[in-house]
Each structure stands twice: as structure tokens, then as C-alpha cells.
Amino acid sequence: MYYFLEGTVEYLQPTQCVLNVNGVGWQLQISVFTFEKLVVGQKFRLFTHLIVREDAHVLYGFLSESEREIFQQLISVSGVGANTARLILSHLRVDELVEVIASGNVNRLKAVKGIGAKTAERLIIDLRDKVASITENYAVKSTTSNTKAAKDALSALEVLGYPRPVASKVVDKIVQENPFLDVESIIKLALKNL
């Protein structure tokens, strides 16, 4: 229903944030890895997934399309609800989860609170063929989606006197972690890391 929301982070906790989109505060449930990358007062795009229950509508937010799609695959497995899927994504990054599922590493999945041996095995069996295609589908998008903003940020950092090779490494890392930042946000984060 809602593909993504883009706005300023107004409130942030390890499990949720409030994103101000044109004066409307959207409360989103997030993973720990998303929490670590968000900054209050800065603009972000979060890809969303809405869970409608009898007693509540819960909106989940993700920094990347691949994280959202993995979440959707996780909740499609019998015995795995939205909170368990969020816990899994708070324990393992998307690339780690893909590797764990592809290699059949039951013990690594069992390390996540609420995941027993049977659920871990079911996750591996149900998702082994599906998860590899998810990262392949979005790898190209994430590397090319914000090239112009990255180039503009790099140029601005050079004007400020930072050497191109050093600034380039920092900007590349920032864009890789959050490919949908605007130029201003990339520059702010880069200045904190230089």
C-alpha cells in the first residue's frame, strides 16, 4: 500500500522512529541496523511494509528495498511473525542472513531470540531459493541510485579542501549504507567521518 516514506526523522529509538512527512508524523517499527544509520533531524527514505491486525495497523520501515523484501519473505514462513522477522533483521544484516540461509547455518539462526531449531530449519528450507535473487535484484539499484548526489557531495568536500581519495572513500561508504540520502545529508555525514 505504501511503498516508501521520505521525510525527516523526528524521534528515534532502537525499535521505532517517527518520520515527519510534510507535517504528518509516521511511526515506524525498525530494525537495530536501521536505527544505527538514522539520525534525528536528517532526511531519509524508508521503504515500508504495513501489517494490518484486528487491533492495530503497524508500519515497518527499512533503509533498503532488499531489507524490506527479506522481511516480507521471512513473515511468509509459517511460525514467523513480524516481530520475529524484525528481531532476525536486528541480529543479522541482509547479506549475513542471505549467507546463513544459503549455507544452511541453523545454529546462527537459533542464536536469534525466539528462533528454535524447527523454525530455523523451516526458514532455511522455505527461503533458500528465494533470498539469493533478492540481493541480486537490488545490488545494481543501490549502487547506481544515488550517483549524482554522491558526485555532488564529493565535489563539495573537495571545495572544502578534503583530498579526493579520502573524501571518496567516506562518501562511497555513506552512499553504500544509505543509497537514498540527498547531497546535504551525505556531506553532513561525511564531515563527521573526516
C-alpha positions in Angstrom: 0.0 0.0 0.0 2.7 2.5 1.0 5.9 1.8 -1.0 8.2 4.3 0.9 8.0 7.4 3.0 10.6 10.2 2.7 10.9 12.8 5.5 12.8 14.0 8.5 13.5 11.8 11.5 11.8 13.4 14.5 12.1 10.7 17.1 14.3 7.7 17.3 14.6 4.6 19.5 16.2 1.2 18.8 12.9 -0.4 17.7 11.0 2.6 16.3 11.2 6.0 14.8 8.8 8.8 13.8 9.3 10.2 10.3 7.9 13.7 9.6 6.5 13.6 6.1 5.0 17.0 5.2 3.8 17.7 8.7 2.5 14.2 9.4 4.4 12.0 11.9 4.6 8.4 10.8 5.5 5.9 13.5 7.6 3.0 12.0 8.9 -0.1 13.6 12.6 -0.6 12.6 15.5 -3.0 13.0 18.6 -2.2 15.1 20.7 -1.8 11.9 18.2 0.8 10.5 18.3 2.5 13.9 22.1 2.8 13.8 22.0 4.6 10.5 19.2 7.0 11.1 19.9 10.5 12.5 17.4 12.8 14.2 16.8 15.9 12.2 18.0 14.4 8.9 16.0 13.4 5.9 15.7 9.7 5.0 13.7 7.5 2.7 12.3 4.4 4.4 10.7 1.6 2.4 7.6 0.4 4.2 5.5 -2.7 4.9 2.1 -2.4 6.5 0.8 -5.1 8.8 -3.0 -4.9 9.4 -4.2 -6.8 12.5 -7.5 -6.8 14.2 -6.3 -4.4 17.0 -3.7 -2.3 15.2 -2.1 -1.2 11.9 1.7 -1.4 12.3 4.1 0.1 9.8 7.6 -1.2 9.4 10.4 0.8 7.9 13.5 -0.3 6.1 16.5 1.6 4.6 16.7 -0.6 1.6 14.3 -2.4 -0.7 16.2 -5.7 -0.2 15.8 -5.5 3.6 12.0 -5.0 3.1 11.8 -7.8 0.7 13.7 -10.2 3.0 11.3 -9.1 5.8 8.4 -10.0 3.6 9.9 -13.4 2.8 10.5 -14.0 6.5 6.9 -13.3 7.5 5.7 -15.6 4.8 7.3 -18.6 6.6 4.9 -20.4 9.0 5.6 -19.5 12.6 7.5 -16.3 11.8 5.6 -13.1 12.7 6.6 -9.5 12.0 8.3 -9.0 15.4 10.3 -12.2 15.0 11.3 -11.1 11.4 12.4 -7.7 12.8 14.4 -9.5 15.5 16.1 -11.6 12.9 17.0 -8.4 10.8 18.2 -6.8 14.0 20.6 -9.7 14.6 21.8 -10.3 11.1 22.3 -7.8 8.3 20.6 -8.7 4.9 23.9 -10.0 3.4 24.6 -12.1 6.5 21.1 -13.5 6.6 21.3 -14.5 2.9 24.6 -16.2 3.6 23.2 -18.0 6.7 20.2 -19.3 4.8 22.2 -20.2 1.6 24.7 -22.2 3.7 22.1 -23.8 5.9 23.6 -22.5 9.1 20.9 -23.5 11.6 23.0 -22.6 14.7 23.4 -19.0 13.6 19.6 -18.6 13.2 19.0 -20.3 16.5 21.1 -17.6 18.2 18.2 -15.1 17.5 15.8 -14.9 20.4 12.6 -16.7 19.6 14.0 -18.9 16.9 14.3 -22.6 17.7 15.7 -25.5 15.7 12.5 -26.3 13.9 11.8 -22.6 12.9 15.5 -22.2 11.8 15.2 -25.3 9.6 11.9 -24.1 8.2 13.4 -20.7 7.3 16.3 -22.3 5.5 14.1 -24.8 3.6 11.5 -22.2 2.6 13.8 -19.3 1.7 17.0 -20.9 0.4 16.0 -20.4 -3.3 14.3 -17.0 -2.8 16.8 -15.0 -0.9 19.7 -15.1 -3.4 17.6 -13.4 -6.0 16.6 -10.6 -3.7 20.1 -9.3 -3.2 20.9 -9.8 -6.9 17.8 -7.7 -7.9 18.7 -4.8 -5.7 22.5 -4.8 -5.8 22.6 -2.9 -9.1 19.9 -0.4 -8.0 21.6 0.5 -4.7 25.0 1.1 -6.3 23.6 3.4 -9.1 20.6 5.0 -7.5 22.4 8.0 -5.9 25.4 8.5 -8.1 24.7 12.2 -8.8 24.2 13.0 -5.1 27.5 11.2 -4.3 29.4 13.1 -7.1 27.9 16.5 -5.9 28.9 15.7 -2.3 32.4 14.7 -3.3 32.8 17.9 -5.3 31.6 20.0 -2.3 34.1 18.2 0.0 36.9 18.9 -2.4 36.0 22.6 -2.5 36.2 22.5 1.3 39.8 21.2 1.0 39.5 17.5 1.6 41.7 15.3 -0.6 39.6 13.4 -3.3 40.8 9.9 -2.4 40.0 10.3 1.3 36.6 12.0 0.7 35.7 9.5 -2.0 36.1 6.5 0.4 34.0 8.2 3.0 31.2 9.2 0.5 31.2 5.7 -1.0 30.7 4.1 2.4 27.9 6.5 3.3 26.1 6.0 0.0 26.5 2.2 0.2 24.9 2.2 3.7 22.1 4.5 2.7 21.7 5.0 -1.1 18.8 7.4 -0.9 20.4 10.3 1.0 20.3 13.7 -0.5 23.5 15.7 -1.1 23.2 17.7 2.1 22.9 14.7 4.3 25.8 12.9 2.6 28.0 16.0 3.2 27.0 16.3 6.8 27.7 12.6 7.5 31.0 12.8 5.6 32.1 15.8 7.6 31.5 13.8 10.8 33.7 11.0 9.5 36.6 13.1 8.0 
